Amino acid sequence: MSRKIKLIWDFRGPASEKTAEHHEIHLKEYIAIEKLPINITGFKIINEMHATAFMVVTDENMIPVRDALKPHRGEIFEE
């Protein structure tokens, strides 16, 4: 079983929540277009000035997705 990696995009400022929410839409579109095997996405509000959007990929897909979408950071995904 391959590892799952959570790719994360950080958004800051007063519009961070709406930006992260909208970015998740584009992540879902990318997953559909590329037919990726995992379709876990989401966004999280850290505080009123910081929100994140994320998608989970497998080890095998991490490098192509990282190079195409340029996330700010990543971490091992644990369910």
Secondary structure, 3 states (H helix, E strand, C coil): CCCEEEEEEEEECCCHHHHHHHHHHHHHHHHHHHCCCCCCEEEEEEECCEEEEEEEEEHHHHHHHHHHHCCCEEEECCC
